Amino acid sequence: MTKILKIPQILLPNKDVDMSKWATVACDQFCAEPAYWQELYGYVGDSPSTLKTVIPEIYLNGNMDAKIDAVLNEMDGYLEQGLFYPYEGLILVEREVSGGKKRVGLMLSFDLEAYDWERIRTPIRATEDTIMARLPVRVDIRRKAKLEFPHAILLADDEKREIIEELYANKDLYPKLYDFDLNMGGGRIKGYAVSDGQEVLERLEALLDPGRQEARYGCDAGILFAVGDGNHSVAAAKIWWDNIKQTLTPEERENHPARYMLAELVNIYDEGMEIHPIHRYIFKTDEEAFISALSGRLKGSGCLGILTKDGLRYIDAPEDAAATISEVQEFVEEYIVANPPAKVEYVHNDDNLAEVVVARGGVGLLMPVFPAEGLFNFVVNIGNLPKKAFSIGEAKDKRYYLEGKKIVL
């Protein structure tokens, strides 16, 4: 038996649900682009949709209690209407992403007891610092929610590409659960039912072998997976589980559905797994004063791209990507505190950043790319990257909410 991973009990929409309206992009995307969300709400209309089971971060304002109640009522309604059918097993996921590439993953459940976002030794670890201000709404929803629709992506360090890739090579042997085009240019997605899942989970947990860990990281690091996307959703799930387990007996804790979170596992060496930077957009401040202060802070033989309405310029920065990301984030946070009403938003994609700067003014910081192959060694030997250090794919390539899971008895 595996100790960390579990065969999930998944809820999928019935065949009469329009899947192109059901599945929607992660709530933390397009935070500087209200037009995206307005178009998506218009497209979904009155149809059942995961869009109605989350609160996009761009709308984390106003009467939050009413918004949370609306989300909870929507979930309850879907259950009462019998919108779902149950499926117990792993799902092999093929996702078309930018450039026509395919990103392949595996839907599974993992034990939140094996995860922590702090820099401590756990089998499943965060890759970046957590923005604590983004957790309360997620926890508040989870407090009364009966369902979760995750967008989290876990990363495996399988350099031999012999576990998920082996399943994918035989995908035609597995029944297809879904196959449709995602809305808003998200590409096509296919899901295959993997019935022989327990053996797969055992092979995955074997990545913890101490000898292998020594060879990969220079020590028995005890790391199985890293959270690549959805760090804040996983952290919120962990907080809520830590809260409710205090009310349970040891026996009840063992298999409580809130203890196990649904996520997609992707090999960091997957051909469709691309790491992209997350840019910083600074606004409501004196642009030249900000640039001058940042230029005075950063030193090194590298460079950092700066976008304003006047165009693109460069300033000196550390050559190492991780150092640049860390120093920029530290400076931005200090600057915003010291210079109200200055604000920062995190923007995916170079073009999106340029569009926002042209439309709204402000300063765009074109962040460097962190190399994927160095991620696990960084997490093991140094610790978390700064918050919003990288993204798996462009904004439209992010995981869409699709599969659901009960988190109550």
C-alpha positions as a Markdown table, in Angstrom:
| # | Residue | x | y | z |
|---|---|---|---|---|
| 1 | Met | 0.0 | 0.0 | 0.0 |
| 2 | Thr | 1.1 | 3.5 | -0.7 |
| 3 | Lys | 1.4 | 5.9 | 2.2 |
| 4 | Ile | 1.2 | 9.3 | 0.6 |
| 5 | Leu | -0.7 | 8.8 | -2.7 |
| 6 | Lys | -4.2 | 7.4 | -3.1 |
| 7 | Ile | -6.6 | 6.4 | -5.8 |
| 8 | Pro | -9.1 | 9.3 | -6.0 |
| 9 | Gln | -12.9 | 9.2 | -6.0 |
| 10 | Ile | -13.6 | 11.7 | -8.7 |
| 11 | Leu | -16.8 | 13.5 | -9.7 |
| 12 | Leu | -17.2 | 14.2 | -13.4 |
| 13 | Pro | -20.1 | 16.1 | -15.1 |
| 14 | Asn | -22.8 | 14.0 | -16.7 |
| 15 | Lys | -22.8 | 13.7 | -20.4 |
| 16 | Asp | -25.5 | 16.3 | -20.9 |
| 17 | Val | -23.2 | 19.1 | -19.5 |
| 18 | Asp | -21.5 | 21.3 | -22.0 |
| 19 | Met | -17.9 | 20.6 | -21.1 |
| 20 | Ser | -16.6 | 23.7 | -23.0 |
| 21 | Lys | -18.6 | 25.8 | -20.5 |
| 22 | Trp | -18.0 | 23.6 | -17.5 |
| 23 | Ala | -14.2 | 23.8 | -17.4 |
| 24 | Thr | -12.6 | 27.2 | -16.7 |
| 25 | Val | -9.2 | 28.5 | -16.1 |
| 26 | Ala | -7.6 | 28.9 | -12.6 |
| 27 | Cys | -8.9 | 31.8 | -10.5 |
| 28 | Asp | -5.5 | 33.5 | -10.1 |
| 29 | Gln | -5.1 | 34.1 | -13.9 |
| 30 | Phe | -5.7 | 37.3 | -15.9 |
| 31 | Cys | -5.8 | 39.4 | -12.7 |
| 32 | Ala | -5.1 | 42.6 | -14.6 |
| 33 | Glu | -7.5 | 41.8 | -17.5 |
| 34 | Pro | -11.2 | 42.3 | -16.5 |
| 35 | Ala | -12.2 | 41.9 | -20.2 |
| 36 | Tyr | -11.1 | 38.2 | -20.1 |
| 37 | Trp | -13.5 | 37.4 | -17.2 |
| 38 | Gln | -16.3 | 39.5 | -18.6 |
| 39 | Glu | -16.1 | 37.5 | -21.8 |
| 40 | Leu | -16.0 | 34.2 | -20.0 |
| 41 | Tyr | -19.0 | 35.0 | -17.8 |
| 42 | Gly | -20.9 | 36.0 | -20.9 |
| 43 | Tyr | -19.9 | 32.8 | -22.7 |
| 44 | Val | -20.9 | 30.6 | -19.7 |
| 45 | Gly | -24.2 | 32.3 | -19.1 |
| 46 | Asp | -26.7 | 30.1 | -17.2 |
| 47 | Ser | -24.9 | 26.9 | -17.9 |
| 48 | Pro | -23.3 | 24.8 | -15.1 |
| 49 | Ser | -19.7 | 25.8 | -14.8 |
| 50 | Thr | -16.8 | 25.6 | -12.4 |
| 51 | Leu | -16.5 | 29.4 | -13.0 |
| 52 | Lys | -19.4 | 29.6 | -10.5 |
| 53 | Thr | -17.6 | 27.5 | -7.9 |
| 54 | Val | -14.7 | 29.9 | -7.5 |
| 55 | Ile | -14.1 | 33.6 | -7.0 |
| 56 | Pro | -11.6 | 34.9 | -9.6 |
| 57 | Glu | -8.9 | 36.9 | -7.8 |
| 58 | Ile | -9.7 | 40.0 | -9.8 |
| 59 | Tyr | -13.0 | 40.1 | -8.0 |
| 60 | Leu | -11.7 | 39.8 | -4.4 |
| 61 | Asn | -13.4 | 42.9 | -3.3 |
| 62 | Gly | -16.8 | 44.2 | -2.3 |
| 63 | Asn | -19.3 | 42.0 | -0.3 |
| 64 | Met | -17.2 | 38.8 | 0.0 |
| 65 | Asp | -19.7 | 37.1 | 2.2 |
| 66 | Ala | -22.3 | 37.3 | -0.5 |
| 67 | Lys | -19.8 | 36.0 | -3.1 |
| 68 | Ile | -18.8 | 33.1 | -1.0 |
| 69 | Asp | -22.4 | 32.2 | -0.3 |
| 70 | Ala | -23.1 | 32.2 | -4.0 |
| 71 | Val | -20.3 | 29.8 | -4.6 |
| 72 | Leu | -21.5 | 27.4 | -1.9 |
| 73 | Asn | -25.0 | 27.6 | -3.1 |
| 74 | Glu | -23.9 | 26.7 | -6.7 |
| 75 | Met | -22.0 | 23.7 | -5.4 |
| 76 | Asp | -24.9 | 22.5 | -3.3 |
| 77 | Gly | -27.2 | 22.9 | -6.3 |
| 78 | Tyr | -25.0 | 20.8 | -8.6 |
| 79 | Leu | -25.1 | 18.0 | -6.0 |
| 80 | Glu | -28.9 | 18.2 | -5.5 |
| 81 | Gln | -29.4 | 18.2 | -9.3 |
| 82 | Gly | -27.3 | 15.0 | -9.7 |
| 83 | Leu | -25.0 | 16.8 | -12.1 |
| 84 | Phe | -22.1 | 14.3 | -11.5 |
| 85 | Tyr | -21.3 | 10.7 | -12.0 |
| 86 | Pro | -18.6 | 9.0 | -9.8 |
| 87 | Tyr | -15.3 | 7.6 | -11.1 |
| 88 | Glu | -12.8 | 5.9 | -8.9 |
| 89 | Gly | -9.3 | 5.7 | -10.5 |
| 90 | Leu | -6.5 | 7.7 | -11.9 |
| 91 | Ile | -7.0 | 9.9 | -15.0 |
| 92 | Leu | -4.3 | 10.2 | -17.6 |
| 93 | Val | -4.6 | 13.8 | -18.9 |
| 94 | Glu | -3.4 | 15.0 | -22.3 |
| 95 | Arg | -3.5 | 18.8 | -22.6 |
| 96 | Glu | -2.7 | 20.8 | -25.7 |
| 97 | Val | -0.7 | 23.9 | -24.9 |
| 98 | Ser | 0.8 | 26.8 | -26.8 |
| 99 | Gly | 2.9 | 25.9 | -29.8 |
| 100 | Gly | 0.9 | 22.7 | -30.4 |
| 101 | Lys | 2.8 | 20.8 | -27.7 |
| 102 | Lys | 1.1 | 18.2 | -25.4 |
| 103 | Arg | 1.5 | 18.3 | -21.6 |
| 104 | Val | 0.8 | 15.0 | -20.0 |
| 105 | Gly | -0.3 | 14.5 | -16.4 |
| 106 | Leu | -1.9 | 12.1 | -14.0 |
| 107 | Met | -4.8 | 13.0 | -11.7 |
| 108 | Leu | -4.4 | 11.5 | -8.2 |
| 109 | Ser | -5.0 | 12.2 | -4.6 |
| 110 | Phe | -2.3 | 13.0 | -2.1 |
| 111 | Asp | -2.1 | 13.1 | 1.7 |
| 112 | Leu | -2.0 | 16.7 | 3.0 |
| 113 | Glu | -0.2 | 15.3 | 6.0 |
| 114 | Ala | 2.7 | 14.8 | 3.7 |
| 115 | Tyr | 2.7 | 18.5 | 2.6 |
| 116 | Asp | 3.9 | 21.8 | 4.1 |
| 117 | Trp | 4.5 | 25.2 | 2.6 |
| 118 | Glu | 7.1 | 26.0 | 5.2 |
| 119 | Arg | 10.8 | 25.2 | 4.5 |
| 120 | Ile | 10.8 | 21.9 | 6.3 |
| 121 | Arg | 11.4 | 18.3 | 5.3 |
| 122 | Thr | 8.2 | 16.8 | 3.9 |
| 123 | Pro | 7.6 | 14.5 | 0.9 |
| 124 | Ile | 5.6 | 17.2 | -0.9 |
| 125 | Arg | 6.8 | 20.8 | -0.7 |
| 126 | Ala | 6.0 | 24.2 | -1.9 |
| 127 | Thr | 8.2 | 25.8 | -4.5 |
| 128 | Glu | 7.6 | 29.4 | -3.7 |
| 129 | Asp | 6.7 | 31.6 | -0.7 |
| 130 | Thr | 3.0 | 31.8 | 0.1 |
| 131 | Ile | 1.1 | 35.1 | 0.0 |
| 132 | Met | -0.8 | 34.8 | 3.2 |
| 133 | Ala | -3.3 | 37.5 | 2.2 |
| 134 | Arg | -4.6 | 35.2 | -0.5 |
| 135 | Leu | -5.5 | 32.3 | 1.8 |
| 136 | Pro | -8.5 | 33.5 | 3.9 |
| 137 | Val | -11.0 | 33.6 | 1.0 |
| 138 | Arg | -10.0 | 30.1 | -0.1 |
| 139 | Val | -10.2 | 28.8 | 3.5 |
| 140 | Asp | -13.6 | 30.5 | 4.0 |
| 141 | Ile | -15.0 | 28.8 | 0.9 |
| 142 | Arg | -13.5 | 25.4 | 2.0 |
| 143 | Arg | -15.0 | 25.8 | 5.5 |
| 144 | Lys | -18.5 | 25.1 | 4.2 |
| 145 | Ala | -17.8 | 23.6 | 0.8 |
| 146 | Lys | -18.8 | 20.0 | 0.0 |
| 147 | Leu | -16.7 | 19.9 | -3.1 |
| 148 | Glu | -13.3 | 20.9 | -4.4 |
| 149 | Phe | -12.4 | 21.5 | -8.1 |
| 150 | Pro | -8.6 | 21.7 | -8.0 |
| 151 | His | -6.2 | 23.4 | -10.4 |
| 152 | Ala | -3.1 | 22.4 | -8.6 |
| 153 | Ile | -0.2 | 20.8 | -10.5 |
| 154 | Leu | 2.4 | 18.7 | -8.7 |
| 155 | Leu | 5.8 | 18.1 | -10.2 |
| 156 | Ala | 7.7 | 14.8 | -10.3 |
| 157 | Asp | 11.4 | 14.6 | -10.8 |
| 158 | Asp | 11.5 | 11.5 | -13.0 |
| 159 | Glu | 14.5 | 12.1 | -15.2 |
| 160 | Lys | 14.1 | 8.7 | -16.9 |
| 161 | Arg | 10.6 | 9.6 | -18.0 |
| 162 | Glu | 9.4 | 6.0 | -17.3 |
| 163 | Ile | 6.2 | 6.3 | -15.2 |
| 164 | Ile | 3.7 | 8.8 | -16.6 |
| 165 | Glu | 5.3 | 8.6 | -20.1 |
| 166 | Glu | 4.8 | 4.8 | -20.1 |
| 167 | Leu | 1.1 | 5.2 | -19.4 |
| 168 | Tyr | 0.8 | 7.8 | -22.2 |
| 169 | Ala | 2.5 | 5.5 | -24.7 |
| 170 | Asn | -0.3 | 3.0 | -24.0 |
| 171 | Lys | -3.1 | 5.6 | -23.8 |
| 172 | Asp | -5.2 | 3.9 | -26.5 |
| 173 | Leu | -5.7 | 1.0 | -24.1 |
| 174 | Tyr | -7.6 | 3.1 | -21.6 |
| 175 | Pro | -11.2 | 4.3 | -22.0 |
| 176 | Lys | -11.6 | 7.9 | -22.7 |
| 177 | Leu | -13.5 | 9.9 | -20.1 |
| 178 | Tyr | -13.5 | 13.3 | -21.8 |
| 179 | Asp | -12.3 | 14.9 | -25.0 |
| 180 | Phe | -13.1 | 18.6 | -25.8 |
| 181 | Asp | -11.9 | 22.1 | -26.6 |
| 182 | Leu | -11.3 | 24.3 | -23.6 |
| 183 | Asn | -12.8 | 27.8 | -23.8 |
| 184 | Met | -11.0 | 31.1 | -24.3 |
| 185 | Gly | -8.2 | 29.5 | -26.4 |
| 186 | Gly | -7.1 | 27.0 | -23.7 |
| 187 | Gly | -6.5 | 24.2 | -26.2 |
| 188 | Arg | -7.8 | 20.7 | -26.3 |
| 189 | Ile | -7.9 | 18.3 | -23.3 |
| 190 | Lys | -8.4 | 14.5 | -23.1 |
| 191 | Gly | -8.7 | 12.3 | -20.1 |
| 192 | Tyr | -8.2 | 8.5 | -20.0 |
| 193 | Ala | -9.4 | 6.2 | -17.2 |
| 194 | Val | -6.4 | 4.3 | -15.7 |
| 195 | Ser | -7.7 | 1.2 | -14.0 |
| 196 | Asp | -4.4 | -0.3 | -12.8 |
| 197 | Gly | -3.6 | 2.7 | -10.7 |
| 198 | Gln | -2.2 | 1.2 | -7.5 |
| 199 | Glu | 0.9 | -0.2 | -9.2 |
| 200 | Val | 1.5 | 3.3 | -10.7 |
| 201 | Leu | 1.3 | 4.9 | -7.3 |
| 202 | Glu | 3.7 | 2.5 | -5.9 |
| 203 | Arg | 6.2 | 3.2 | -8.7 |
| 204 | Leu | 5.8 | 6.9 | -8.0 |
| 205 | Glu | 6.4 | 6.6 | -4.3 |
| 206 | Ala | 9.6 | 4.6 | -5.1 |
| 207 | Leu | 11.1 | 7.9 | -6.2 |
| 208 | Leu | 11.7 | 8.4 | -2.5 |
| 209 | Asp | 14.3 | 5.6 | -2.5 |
| 210 | Pro | 17.2 | 7.0 | -0.4 |
| 211 | Gly | 19.9 | 5.8 | -2.9 |
| 212 | Arg | 18.1 | 7.6 | -5.7 |
| 213 | Gln | 17.7 | 10.8 | -3.6 |
| 214 | Glu | 21.4 | 10.8 | -2.7 |
| 215 | Ala | 22.3 | 10.5 | -6.4 |
| 216 | Arg | 19.9 | 13.3 | -7.5 |
| 217 | Tyr | 20.3 | 15.8 | -4.7 |
| 218 | Gly | 23.5 | 14.9 | -2.8 |
| 219 | Cys | 21.5 | 13.8 | 0.2 |
| 220 | Asp | 18.5 | 11.7 | 1.3 |
| 221 | Ala | 16.2 | 14.7 | 0.9 |
| 222 | Gly | 13.0 | 12.9 | 1.4 |
| 223 | Ile | 11.3 | 14.9 | -1.4 |
| 224 | Leu | 8.7 | 13.2 | -3.6 |
| 225 | Phe | 6.9 | 16.0 | -5.4 |
| 226 | Ala | 7.0 | 19.8 | -5.5 |
| 227 | Val | 3.9 | 22.0 | -6.0 |
| 228 | Gly | 4.3 | 23.6 | -9.4 |
| 229 | Asp | 1.0 | 25.4 | -9.7 |
| 230 | Gly | -1.8 | 26.1 | -7.2 |
| 231 | Asn | 0.5 | 26.7 | -4.2 |
| 232 | His | -2.1 | 28.8 | -2.5 |
| 233 | Ser | -5.0 | 26.4 | -3.1 |
| 234 | Val | -2.9 | 23.5 | -1.6 |
| 235 | Ala | -1.9 | 25.7 | 1.3 |
| 236 | Ala | -5.6 | 26.6 | 2.0 |
| 237 | Ala | -6.5 | 22.9 | 1.8 |
| 238 | Lys | -3.8 | 22.1 | 4.4 |
| 239 | Ile | -5.0 | 24.9 | 6.7 |
| 240 | Trp | -8.5 | 23.6 | 6.6 |
| 241 | Trp | -7.5 | 20.0 | 7.1 |
| 242 | Asp | -5.3 | 21.0 | 10.1 |
| 243 | Asn | -8.4 | 22.8 | 11.6 |
| 244 | Ile | -11.0 | 20.0 | 11.1 |
| 245 | Lys | -8.7 | 17.1 | 12.1 |
| 246 | Gln | -8.8 | 18.5 | 15.7 |
| 247 | Thr | -12.4 | 17.6 | 15.8 |
| 248 | Leu | -11.9 | 14.0 | 14.6 |
| 249 | Thr | -10.9 | 10.8 | 16.3 |
| 250 | Pro | -7.7 | 9.1 | 15.1 |
| 251 | Glu | -9.8 | 6.5 | 13.3 |
| 252 | Glu | -11.8 | 9.3 | 11.6 |
| 253 | Arg | -8.7 | 11.1 | 10.5 |
| 254 | Glu | -7.3 | 8.1 | 8.6 |
| 255 | Asn | -9.6 | 8.3 | 5.6 |
| 256 | His | -11.5 | 11.6 | 5.9 |
| 257 | Pro | -12.0 | 13.0 | 2.3 |
| 258 | Ala | -10.6 | 16.5 | 3.3 |
| 259 | Arg | -7.3 | 14.9 | 4.2 |
| 260 | Tyr | -6.6 | 13.9 | 0.5 |
| 261 | Met | -6.4 | 16.6 | -2.1 |
| 262 | Leu | -7.0 | 16.0 | -5.8 |
| 263 | Ala | -4.2 | 17.3 | -8.1 |
| 264 | Glu | -2.6 | 16.6 | -11.5 |
| 265 | Leu | 1.0 | 15.3 | -11.4 |
| 266 | Val | 3.3 | 16.3 | -14.3 |
| 267 | Asn | 6.9 | 15.2 | -14.8 |
| 268 | Ile | 9.2 | 18.2 | -14.8 |
| 269 | Tyr | 10.8 | 16.6 | -17.9 |
| 270 | Asp | 7.6 | 16.3 | -19.8 |
| 271 | Glu | 8.0 | 17.8 | -23.3 |
| 272 | Gly | 5.0 | 20.1 | -22.8 |
| 273 | Met | 6.1 | 21.3 | -19.4 |
| 274 | Glu | 7.4 | 24.8 | -19.8 |
| 275 | Ile | 8.3 | 27.2 | -17.0 |
| 276 | His | 7.5 | 30.8 | -17.7 |
| 277 | Pro | 8.2 | 33.9 | -15.6 |
| 278 | Ile | 5.5 | 35.8 | -13.8 |
| 279 | His | 6.0 | 39.6 | -14.4 |
| 280 | Arg | 5.4 | 42.4 | -12.0 |
| 281 | Tyr | 3.2 | 45.3 | -12.9 |
| 282 | Ile | 3.6 | 48.4 | -10.6 |
| 283 | Phe | 1.0 | 51.2 | -10.8 |
| 284 | Lys | -0.4 | 54.2 | -8.8 |
| 285 | Thr | 3.2 | 55.5 | -8.3 |
| 286 | Asp | 5.8 | 57.9 | -9.9 |
| 287 | Glu | 7.2 | 55.7 | -12.6 |
| 288 | Glu | 10.6 | 57.3 | -13.0 |
| 289 | Ala | 11.1 | 57.4 | -9.2 |
| 290 | Phe | 10.3 | 53.7 | -8.9 |
| 291 | Ile | 12.7 | 52.8 | -11.8 |
| 292 | Ser | 15.5 | 54.9 | -10.3 |
| 293 | Ala | 15.1 | 53.4 | -6.9 |
| 294 | Leu | 15.0 | 49.8 | -8.3 |
| 295 | Ser | 18.1 | 50.5 | -10.5 |
| 296 | Gly | 19.9 | 51.7 | -7.4 |
| 297 | Arg | 19.1 | 48.5 | -5.6 |
| 298 | Leu | 20.0 | 45.9 | -8.3 |
| 299 | Lys | 23.6 | 45.1 | -9.2 |
| 300 | Gly | 25.2 | 42.5 | -11.4 |
| 301 | Ser | 26.2 | 41.5 | -14.9 |
| 302 | Gly | 22.7 | 40.5 | -15.9 |
| 303 | Cys | 19.8 | 42.7 | -16.9 |
| 304 | Leu | 16.1 | 43.3 | -16.2 |
| 305 | Gly | 13.7 | 44.6 | -18.8 |
| 306 | Ile | 11.5 | 47.6 | -17.8 |
| 307 | Leu | 8.3 | 48.4 | -19.8 |
| 308 | Thr | 6.6 | 51.8 | -19.7 |
| 309 | Lys | 4.4 | 53.7 | -22.2 |
| 310 | Asp | 7.7 | 55.1 | -23.6 |
| 311 | Gly | 8.9 | 51.6 | -24.5 |
| 312 | Leu | 11.4 | 49.0 | -23.3 |
| 313 | Arg | 14.7 | 49.8 | -21.4 |
| 314 | Tyr | 17.1 | 47.7 | -19.4 |
| 315 | Ile | 18.8 | 48.0 | -16.0 |
| 316 | Asp | 21.6 | 46.0 | -14.4 |
| 317 | Ala | 20.5 | 42.9 | -12.4 |
| 318 | Pro | 22.1 | 39.7 | -11.0 |
| 319 | Glu | 23.0 | 37.2 | -13.6 |
| 320 | Asp | 21.4 | 34.4 | -11.6 |
| 321 | Ala | 17.6 | 34.2 | -12.2 |
| 322 | Ala | 16.7 | 33.2 | -8.7 |
| 323 | Ala | 18.8 | 36.1 | -7.2 |
| 324 | Thr | 17.0 | 38.6 | -9.5 |
| 325 | Ile | 13.6 | 37.3 | -8.7 |
| 326 | Ser | 14.3 | 37.4 | -4.9 |
| 327 | Glu | 15.8 | 40.9 | -5.0 |
| 328 | Val | 13.1 | 42.3 | -7.2 |
| 329 | Gln | 10.3 | 40.9 | -5.0 |
| 330 | Glu | 11.9 | 42.1 | -1.8 |
| 331 | Phe | 12.3 | 45.6 | -3.3 |
| 332 | Val | 8.8 | 45.7 | -4.7 |
| 333 | Glu | 7.2 | 44.7 | -1.4 |
| 334 | Glu | 9.3 | 47.3 | 0.5 |
| 335 | Tyr | 8.5 | 50.0 | -2.0 |
| 336 | Ile | 4.7 | 49.5 | -1.9 |
| 337 | Val | 4.6 | 49.7 | 1.9 |
| 338 | Ala | 6.7 | 52.9 | 1.8 |
| 339 | Asn | 4.9 | 54.6 | -1.1 |
| 340 | Pro | 1.1 | 54.4 | -0.8 |
| 341 | Pro | -1.0 | 54.1 | -2.9 |
| 342 | Ala | 1.5 | 52.1 | -5.0 |
| 343 | Lys | 0.3 | 48.6 | -5.9 |
| 344 | Val | 1.6 | 45.5 | -7.6 |
| 345 | Glu | -0.2 | 42.9 | -9.8 |
| 346 | Tyr | 1.3 | 39.7 | -11.1 |
| 347 | Val | 0.9 | 39.3 | -14.9 |
| 348 | His | 1.6 | 36.2 | -17.1 |
| 349 | Asn | 2.9 | 36.6 | -20.6 |
| 350 | Asp | 5.0 | 39.3 | -22.1 |
| 351 | Asp | 2.2 | 40.5 | -24.5 |
| 352 | Asn | -0.3 | 40.7 | -21.6 |
| 353 | Leu | 2.1 | 42.9 | -19.6 |
| 354 | Ala | 2.7 | 45.2 | -22.6 |
| 355 | Glu | -1.0 | 45.5 | -23.2 |
| 356 | Val | -1.6 | 46.5 | -19.5 |
| 357 | Val | 1.2 | 49.0 | -19.5 |
| 358 | Val | 0.0 | 50.6 | -22.7 |
| 359 | Ala | -3.6 | 50.7 | -21.5 |
| 360 | Arg | -3.1 | 51.8 | -17.9 |
| 361 | Gly | 0.4 | 53.3 | -17.7 |
| 362 | Gly | 2.6 | 52.1 | -14.8 |
| 363 | Val | 5.8 | 50.0 | -14.9 |
| 364 | Gly | 6.2 | 46.4 | -16.1 |
| 365 | Leu | 9.1 | 44.3 | -14.9 |
| 366 | Leu | 10.0 | 41.5 | -17.3 |
| 367 | Met | 11.1 | 38.8 | -14.9 |
| 368 | Pro | 13.7 | 36.2 | -15.9 |
| 369 | Val | 13.0 | 32.5 | -16.5 |
| 370 | Phe | 13.9 | 30.1 | -13.7 |
| 371 | Pro | 15.4 | 26.9 | -15.3 |
| 372 | Ala | 13.1 | 23.9 | -14.7 |
| 373 | Glu | 15.9 | 21.4 | -14.4 |
| 374 | Gly | 17.2 | 23.2 | -11.4 |
| 375 | Leu | 13.9 | 23.4 | -9.5 |
| 376 | Phe | 14.2 | 20.3 | -7.3 |
| 377 | Asn | 17.8 | 20.9 | -6.3 |
| 378 | Phe | 16.9 | 24.5 | -5.4 |
| 379 | Val | 14.0 | 23.5 | -3.2 |
| 380 | Val | 16.1 | 20.8 | -1.5 |
| 381 | Asn | 19.3 | 22.7 | -1.0 |
| 382 | Ile | 18.2 | 26.3 | -0.7 |
| 383 | Gly | 14.4 | 26.5 | 0.0 |
| 384 | Asn | 11.4 | 28.2 | -1.5 |
| 385 | Leu | 11.6 | 30.6 | -4.4 |
| 386 | Pro | 10.0 | 34.0 | -3.7 |
| 387 | Lys | 6.2 | 34.2 | -4.3 |
| 388 | Lys | 5.1 | 34.2 | -7.9 |
| 389 | Ala | 8.5 | 33.2 | -9.1 |
| 390 | Phe | 7.4 | 31.1 | -12.1 |
| 391 | Ser | 4.4 | 29.7 | -13.9 |
| 392 | Ile | 3.8 | 26.4 | -15.7 |
| 393 | Gly | 3.0 | 27.6 | -19.2 |
| 394 | Glu | 1.3 | 30.8 | -20.3 |
| 395 | Ala | -1.9 | 32.0 | -18.6 |
| 396 | Lys | -4.1 | 30.3 | -21.2 |
| 397 | Asp | -2.2 | 27.1 | -20.7 |
| 398 | Lys | -2.9 | 26.9 | -16.9 |
| 399 | Arg | -4.8 | 24.0 | -15.6 |
| 400 | Tyr | -8.6 | 24.4 | -15.9 |
| 401 | Tyr | -11.0 | 23.4 | -13.2 |
| 402 | Leu | -12.7 | 20.2 | -14.4 |
| 403 | Glu | -12.6 | 17.2 | -12.2 |
| 404 | Gly | -14.3 | 17.4 | -8.7 |
| 405 | Lys | -14.0 | 15.6 | -5.4 |
| 406 | Lys | -16.1 | 15.5 | -2.3 |
| 407 | Ile | -14.3 | 16.9 | 0.8 |
| 408 | Val | -17.0 | 16.0 | 3.3 |
| 409 | Leu | -18.3 | 12.7 | 4.6 |
